[in-house]
């Protein structure tokens, strides 16, 4: 577990130089940087739609390391009031939670 974050936290990462945003599973966080298995938010909607249609994968998550000097903000992907999280949107479109799709939990909600 990463201090202050749940195990296998699904996060949104905002980077600078260049400005980019990613969604994914946080794998590690240290003074050197962070590693996620994720996708650029510019491709997220297409990735979700591809999964929902059960298309041959053209987009998928990749494991990436970002040095700490590029990190602007790190958020846990969670709903805020009436605004749904990206994970909630994934469930609405695909029909299962992303944690289950990614093998982070069992279908009954337990941690794998």
N, C-alpha and C positions, 0 to 999 in steps of 0.2 A: 504494500500500500504506500502511496505517496502522501506524506503528511498533509492533513487537511482535506484530502480528496478521497472519494470512495475508490476501491479497487476497480480497475478497468473503467475509469471515469470517461464518459463521452464528453468531449470538450470542443470549444471553438477557440481557435488560435488566431490572434491578429498580429501580423508581422509588419515590420518596416524595412525599407531599403532592399528590395522594393516592397511596396504595400501589397500584402496578400492576406487572404483569410482561408483557414482550413477547418474542416470538421472531421473528428475522428476519435479514436480510442487513445488516451494518454498511456504510453508505455513506461516512460521514465522522465524524471525531472531532476536536474542537478544544477550546480553553479555553472557548468559548461553549457547547458542547453536542455532542450526537451526532445523526446522522440515520441512521435505519434504514428499510428496506422490510420491513415485518413485520405481525404480527397479535398481538392480545392473547392471552395464554395461556389465558384463559377460553374463547376461541373456537377455539383450535388444534385440538382433537380433532374438532370439527364440520367444520372446514375440510378436514382430512385425510380424513375419511370422505366428504365431498362429492366430493373429487378421486377417491378410490378407486371410488365409485359412478358416476363420470363424469356427475354431475348438472350442471344449469345452475348456473353460479356464483351463489351467494347471499352467500358470504363470499369475500374475497380479501385479499391483502396490500396495504397502503397505505404511502406514504412519509410518515414522521413525523420531526419535529425535537423533541428534548427538551433544554431548557436544563440546563446542568451542575449547577445547584443541586438539580435533581430526581433526579439519578443517585445511587443508593445502591451498586449493584454492576453490573459488566459481565462476563459469562462467555462464553468460547467454548463453543459447544454441542458437547460431546464426552463420550463414555462415561467413567464412573469405575468401575473394577472391573467388577462384574456389572451395574451400573446403566446401562441404555442411554441414549443421548442422544435428544433429540427428533428429530434427523435420522435416527437408526437406526430409531426408531418409524415415521417417515414411510416409510422404505424397506420396512419389514416390511408396512405396510398398503397402500401404493400400488404397490410393486414396482420403483421406481427411487429413486435418491438425490435429495434435494431440490435439490441443486446442478444436477443434470441437468434436473429439472422446471422450475426457474427460469431455465434457459438460461445458467447460470454456467460450465458445462463442456460439452464435446461428449460424445456417448454413449460414446466411447472413453476418457473421463477427462481429456482435455486441457482447458486453459483456453481459453475463447472470448474 
